[in-house]
Structure formats: C-alpha cells, structure tokens
C-alpha cells in the first residue's frame, strides 16, 4: 500500500465510513478511493479534501508526520457533506511548488517530497489553460535573473510536464546534467533546429541545436510575477 492510501484507509475505518461515503464527501469516484487504499495509486492531489472529510490533519494524512486523531475527535472535525458545497476548497487543486535552483534530475517534479510548498489554483481555470491531468502540473520558483524581465528572481511559473515537444516554441524547463534551466526555445522554420536563450541578454544563447538531443521537463504555461 502507498503511505497516504494506508492512512486514508485507517482513518476511514476508524470512523466506520464506507468508501462510497468518503468518495462522495471528497468528490471523487469510489474507484479512486479503492485505488488509493490498495496502493495502485501512489498519491492524490485531493489530500486536503480527504483530510477534511476524515477529520484528520492534512500533514499527517499526506506525509505521516504527527499523529492520527482519535476517532471521537476526528468525527467532530470531519465534514462528510459533498465538498462541492464548499467551493472555496473543493474547487481548487494543490499544485506542488519546487525551487528551480534546488531541484535536480529528470524526476525533479515527480516526487512531492522535494516540494518547498504547495499553491492553490482554481480547477476550472487549470482546465482552461491545460488539458493535462492536474498530477502533471508543477509550480516552480525562479532563481536568478537569466529570464528577466519575463521572470525575475522569486517569481513563480506553472509547468505542464506533459508538454515536452521542443518543436513547439515557448519557455521550457530544460535539464542539463543535474541542473535545471528555464529558457526560451525557438525553432528555425527551414532547418527545424532550435535556439535556447535566456531573456536576459547578458546570457549567451545556444543556437542550431537538435531538439531531439535536448531534454525538456515541461513547458511553462503561466507566469506569476511581482510588480516592482
């Protein structure tokens, strides 16, 4: 079993709650609950909703840190009505936030254990800007000034890790050995080779590259920046 699935099952059974009741409270299918509890699903983006329905601390439910609440206290805390009636929580997704300067490796966005936090985005808005599953979205905090003025140090961006085709121009997270870079990718219309460049002119661009020789971790689909 996955850790979070084990804790969900333990908390659910402590309340005498069925999978159907829990699924209805969270706003997911019974199959989704079953897959979590069996370990076939290794995690969930609905951790806060599960915690709310089970009356548990979200941190404990997601990571195991802390202690499970006793059933009597959990029952007082639990909200088992369909969470669609609580739009301020139910209509949002928690997207893991990573420090681009600290994240490393091709699986940098695959494990939320490496996240420095989470950001809430409206589910309806995410569906408008990306057709990818929410589990394939990640937020990054920019480090340095290489992409200034588009992205300054500390600005946040949303990455769609399903968009990896560098023949589609845009701003990408690229992997160079164990370092992650955010760079703008453009393609020559005749040669179909690409240039990767920083928006800050002080940084040297790299031209005439084979896009198949580069490794992308995702395409940036949204930018949140501080106005100076």
C-alpha positions in Angstrom: 0.0 0.0 0.0 1.1 3.6 -0.5 1.6 5.6 2.6 -1.2 8.0 2.0 -3.5 5.2 1.0 -2.8 3.3 4.2 -3.5 6.3 6.3 -6.7 7.1 4.4 -8.0 3.6 4.9 -7.0 3.6 8.6 -8.8 6.9 9.2 -11.8 5.9 7.2 -12.2 2.6 9.0 -11.7 4.3 12.4 -14.8 6.4 11.6 -16.8 3.4 10.4 -17.1 5.1 7.0 -17.6 3.3 3.7 -15.5 4.0 0.6 -18.7 5.2 -1.1 -19.4 7.8 1.6 -15.8 9.0 1.6 -15.7 9.3 -2.2 -18.9 11.3 -2.2 -17.6 13.6 0.5 -14.3 14.2 -1.4 -15.9 14.5 -4.8 -14.1 11.5 -6.4 -15.2 8.1 -7.5 -15.2 5.0 -5.3 -12.7 3.5 -7.7 -10.3 6.4 -6.9 -10.6 5.7 -3.2 -10.1 2.0 -3.8 -7.0 2.5 -5.9 -5.5 4.8 -3.2 -6.2 2.3 -0.4 -4.9 -0.7 -2.4 -1.7 1.1 -3.4 -2.4 1.1 -7.1 -2.5 4.9 -7.0 0.6 6.2 -5.3 -0.7 9.6 -4.3 -3.5 12.1 -4.7 -4.0 15.8 -5.4 -7.1 15.8 -3.2 -5.2 15.3 0.1 -6.8 18.4 1.7 -10.2 17.2 0.8 -9.6 13.7 2.2 -8.3 15.2 5.4 -11.4 17.4 5.7 -13.7 14.5 5.1 -11.9 12.3 7.6 -11.3 15.0 10.3 -7.6 14.5 10.1 -4.5 16.8 10.0 -3.6 17.2 6.2 0.1 17.0 7.1 -0.3 13.6 8.8 -2.5 12.2 6.1 -0.1 13.2 3.3 3.3 12.6 5.0 2.7 10.6 8.1 4.2 13.4 10.3 2.5 13.8 13.6 -0.3 11.5 14.9 -3.6 10.3 13.7 -6.5 12.0 15.5 -8.6 9.7 17.8 -11.9 8.7 16.2 -14.0 10.8 18.6 -12.1 14.0 17.8 -11.9 13.1 14.1 -15.6 12.7 14.0 -16.1 16.2 15.4 -13.7 17.6 12.8 -15.0 15.6 9.8 -17.0 17.3 7.1 -18.8 14.5 5.2 -21.2 16.5 3.1 -20.2 16.7 -0.6 -17.4 19.2 -0.7 -18.8 20.8 -3.8 -20.9 22.7 -1.3 -17.6 24.3 0.0 -16.4 26.0 -3.2 -13.5 27.8 -1.6 -11.8 24.4 -1.0 -13.5 21.9 -3.3 -12.9 23.9 -6.5 -9.2 24.3 -6.0 -6.2 22.0 -6.7 -3.0 21.9 -4.7 0.0 22.0 -7.1 3.4 21.3 -5.7 5.9 24.1 -5.7 9.6 23.5 -6.4 12.7 25.7 -6.2 14.2 25.6 -9.7 17.6 26.3 -8.2 17.4 23.3 -5.9 15.5 20.8 -8.0 17.7 18.3 -9.8 17.4 15.3 -12.1 14.9 14.2 -14.7 12.4 13.2 -12.0 12.6 16.6 -10.2 8.9 17.2 -10.4 7.8 13.6 -9.9 8.0 13.4 -6.1 6.3 16.0 -3.9 8.7 15.2 -1.2 11.1 17.6 -2.9 8.5 20.4 -3.0 9.0 23.5 -0.9 5.3 24.1 -0.6 2.0 23.9 -2.5 0.0 26.5 -4.4 -3.8 26.6 -4.9 -5.2 27.0 -8.4 -8.9 27.0 -9.3 -9.7 23.7 -11.0 -11.9 25.3 -13.7 -9.1 27.8 -14.6 -6.5 25.0 -14.8 -8.8 23.1 -17.2 -8.9 26.2 -19.4 -5.2 26.5 -19.8 -4.2 22.9 -19.9 -5.8 19.6 -21.0 -3.2 17.6 -19.0 -4.1 15.8 -15.7 -3.6 18.0 -12.7 -1.0 15.5 -11.5 1.2 16.5 -14.4 1.3 20.2 -13.4 4.0 21.7 -11.2 4.8 25.2 -10.0 8.4 26.5 -9.9 10.0 29.4 -8.1 12.5 31.2 -10.4 16.1 31.5 -9.2 18.4 34.2 -10.6 17.9 36.8 -13.3 18.5 34.8 -16.5 14.9 35.2 -17.7 14.5 38.8 -16.6 12.4 40.8 -17.3 9.9 38.0 -18.1 10.7 36.1 -14.9 12.5 37.7 -12.0 14.1 36.0 -9.0 11.4 34.5 -6.8 8.7 34.8 -9.4 6.5 31.7 -9.9 5.5 29.8 -13.0 3.3 26.9 -13.8 4.8 24.0 -15.7 2.9 21.4 -17.8 5.2 18.4 -17.6 3.2 16.6 -20.4 4.4 19.2 -22.9 7.8 18.1 -24.0 8.0 18.7 -27.7 10.6 21.4 -28.2 9.3 22.0 -31.8 6.5 24.0 -30.2 8.1 27.3 -29.3 7.8 28.6 -25.8 9.5 28.8 -22.4 10.7 25.4 -21.1 12.3 23.8 -18.1 15.4 22.1 -19.5 17.7 19.6 -17.9 21.4 19.9 -18.4 23.1 17.0 -16.5 21.7 17.5 -13.0 20.9 21.2 -13.4 17.5 22.6 -14.3 17.3 25.7 -16.5 14.4 27.8 -17.7 15.0 29.0 -21.2 13.0 30.3 -24.2 13.1 27.8 -27.1 12.6 28.9 -30.8 12.8 26.9 -34.0 14.3 27.8 -37.3 11.5 27.4 -39.9 13.8 25.9 -42.5 16.3 23.8 -40.6 13.9 22.7 -37.8 16.8 23.2 -35.4 16.3 25.2 -32.2 17.8 28.0 -30.2 17.6 28.1 -26.5 18.1 31.5 -25.0 17.7 33.5 -21.8 15.5 36.6 -22.0 18.3 38.5 -20.2 20.7 39.5 -23.0 23.7 39.1 -20.7 23.4 35.4 -21.0 24.7 33.6 -24.2 22.2 31.8 -26.4 22.8 28.4 -27.8 21.9 28.0 -31.5 21.5 25.4 -34.2 20.7 22.6 -31.7 19.0 19.3 -32.5 15.7 19.4 -30.4 15.9 15.6 -30.0 19.2 15.9 -28.2 17.7 18.2 -25.5 15.8 17.0 -22.5 12.7 19.0 -21.5 10.9 18.6 -18.2 7.9 20.7 -19.2 6.6 23.8 -20.9 5.7 26.9 -18.9 2.0 27.8 -19.4 1.5 30.5 -16.8 3.7 33.1 -15.0 3.0 34.9 -11.8 5.4 37.8 -11.1 6.0 40.6 -8.7 5.4 44.1 -9.9 8.2 46.4 -8.8 
